[in-house]
Amino acid sequence: MAETTPIVCSFHTPDDYYREHGERLRRSLDRLGVEHEIREIAKAPGQDWADICRKKIAFLAEVCEANPGRRVFWIDVDCNLLSLPDWVRDFSADLLGFQRGFGSPLTIGYDRRTRFWEPCFFGISPSPQGRKFIADAARLERVATVKATDDYFFEEAWRANAAQMSFQVIPSTSVVSRQDVGASGARPFFSFGSSGNVAAFKGKVVQHDRAGEARRGSLTTRVRRAGLASAKRAERALPEGAKRSLRRAADSMGLTALLTGGAFGGQVGDAGATSPARQALVSSMIARAQRGEVEAFGEARAALEGKAVPTHKEQAAIEAAESFLHHATRGAGAPLPLAWWPRPFPGNFGDWLSPLIVGHASGRPVTFQPPTSKKPTPHLVGLGSIGRFVERTSTVVGTGVSSLEVELAARASWVSVRGPLTAQALRASGGPDVERFGDPGVLLRRAVPLERGETNGRVALVRHYTHLPLPVELPDGMDEVSLLVSHPHRIEALLAQLVRYDRVVTSAMHVMIACHSYGIPCALVTFEGLEDAVHGSGIKYEDYALGVGIHGLRDPHVIGTDLTRLDLDPLTLEVRLSDAVLDDAAAAIRDGVASLDGRLVA
């Protein structure tokens, strides 16, 4: 049996970054029960990142030779496996891997790409063709004098052997960062990591060429890729204070919006997932919904649905558009421009609480302002860890930060912040000393009045959307509840569901805050292997807690994926926030709206 089980291999250098990732990878593979060969290799004087990458060829050939009857998987050491599905473990082709760029089947276009494979994770079968492929790559690497990384030699071996090889492409949605959030089907199993060295060595190592390389993507896409790589290289070279200033400058000039695709329009996923015409329809539909144009939205939606069956991503965009439209057309009086984070579509529960609560507290329509784009006119910034994107034109109510390593807009109108840690970051940026605290999410029980009656004797698990790929095992008596909602009616339905449970286990901060508002016992957790998936350094939990007078709540508890043996009692906190805390949050919103109105008429 042991001769046919797969083996996963990788290596790392002795420096802290790669050694730490090597240990993390070992723990993950041990947890999965997967045999592995993770080796620390020496870095000789004068060797650079490209020279180390090149060693991958000989190392992998060695592992294949030592395991002649087994499937051998390579994984870059700063990547991670959340699981190893049977269809991957037992693949039948000569070679298995991701397509270059983690592309979809609609974007293979090998004639327009420099390489076919994305070599951060792939499997080599014990077939003669599979072993000839790696042997040819190793033979070339031994004799070649060119300056090249492993990618070059793998590609040369692939071109020489492809006509005789069978191969299997792993769907791009198997990558956590490429997951089609909320879609049915197999869960992602692979987490991609990058040290940033690829961009740094661009042009310094031999790479393949294709006559059509210039057509690989739109100008916007190529500019974005180049900009992100350049920004990351520049940021790594700066001291911490300068990093904060660089981020602040990028945010204030709107560069963050450009580099992240932050128009928040109709971009629904991979460029090849739908036609440009349908992407334009989605963009138009969302833009019209954001402006509150009911008839125009209906026309755009009808045009989209009348031409083809909407994809999952298109349907998610439709649901988000309905939510934008709802907020823009409900209430009376002048609309309140509000910045919040709307993605991933159809929406993340916590982020979409901002328009719901501001709309309820003010009784006015709420129109969307993209958080990362330049906003020259006065607007509100409310719930969420988006303090970094506050501008001089912002009026801030209850906003927080996810890290203290940020530079905030000192000259904005700061009415209140989430907690004392955000206030500390504001003072460090030369801003005012704000002592008015409270996350607007605490107002949920007033925006959606619900009472806890007799509960159902069960536990609800609500995972942050970045944790959805994990294959969790639930005990009897525990149900999974999705937080992928944005429309107020769907948020209300979710809350009505949660108040019926005995307790809630969640890795999403605003689900926890909702529990504290209604008095639902709640355990805040994160998952081993994805501790860093939620953006930020983790200060936001303590920031919120201190802001509403809860002491002793800091980082989430790290748990495994098997919840059947989890003792929830020591993890659970039972809190019902006082009316005084809610009164303070409501008063801050009223003052913020009044301040904004004054700025709008000035």
Sequence and secondary structure as in RCSB ss.txt:
>XXXX:A:sequence
MAETTPIVCSFHTPDDYYREHGERLRRSLDRLGVEHEIREIAKAPGQDWADICRKKIAFLAEVCEANPGRRVFWI
DVDCNLLSLPDWVRDFSADLLGFQRGFGSPLTIGYDRRTRFWEPCFFGISPSPQGRKFIADAARLERVATVKATD
DYFFEEAWRANAAQMSFQVIPSTSVVSRQDVGASGARPFFSFGSSGNVAAFKGKVVQHDRAGEARRGSLTTRVRR
AGLASAKRAERALPEGAKRSLRRAADSMGLTALLTGGAFGGQVGDAGATSPARQALVSSMIARAQRGEVEAFGEA
RAALEGKAVPTHKEQAAIEAAESFLHHATRGAGAPLPLAWWPRPFPGNFGDWLSPLIVGHASGRPVTFQPPTSKK
PTPHLVGLGSIGRFVERTSTVVGTGVSSLEVELAARASWVSVRGPLTAQALRASGGPDVERFGDPGVLLRRAVPL
ERGETNGRVALVRHYTHLPLPVELPDGMDEVSLLVSHPHRIEALLAQLVRYDRVVTSAMHVMIACHSYGIPCALV
TFEGLEDAVHGSGIKYEDYALGVGIHGLRDPHVIGTDLTRLDLDPLTLEVRLSDAVLDDAAAAIRDGVASLDGRL
VA
>XXXX:A:secstr
 TTTS EEEEEE SSHHHHHHHHHHHHHHHHHT EEEEEE    TT  HHHHHHHHHHHHHHHHHH TTS EEEE
 TT EES   HHHHT  SSEEEEEGGG  GGG  GGG S SEEEEEEEE SSHHHHHHHHHHHHHHHH  S   H
HHHHHHHHHHHGGG  EEEE GGGBGGG  TT  SS   EE    SHHHHTTTTS     TTGGGSS HHHHHHH
HHHHHHHHHHHTS HHHHHHHHHHHHHTTHHHHHTTTT SS  S TTTS HHHHHHHHHHHHHHHTT HHHHHHH
HHHHHHHS   HHHHHHHHHHHHHHHHHHSSSSS EEEE    STT  TTTTHHHHHHHHHH S EEEE SSS  
 S EEE SSS GGG  TTEEEEEE  S SS    TTSEEEEESSHHHHHHHHHTT      B  GGGGHHHHS  
   S  S EEEE  GGGTTS  B  TTEEE      SHHHHHHHHHHHTTSSEEEES HHHHHHHHHHT  EEEE
EETT TT SSS SHHHHHHHHHTT  S  S EEE SBGGG   GGGEE     HHHHHHHHHHHHHHHHHHHHHH
H 
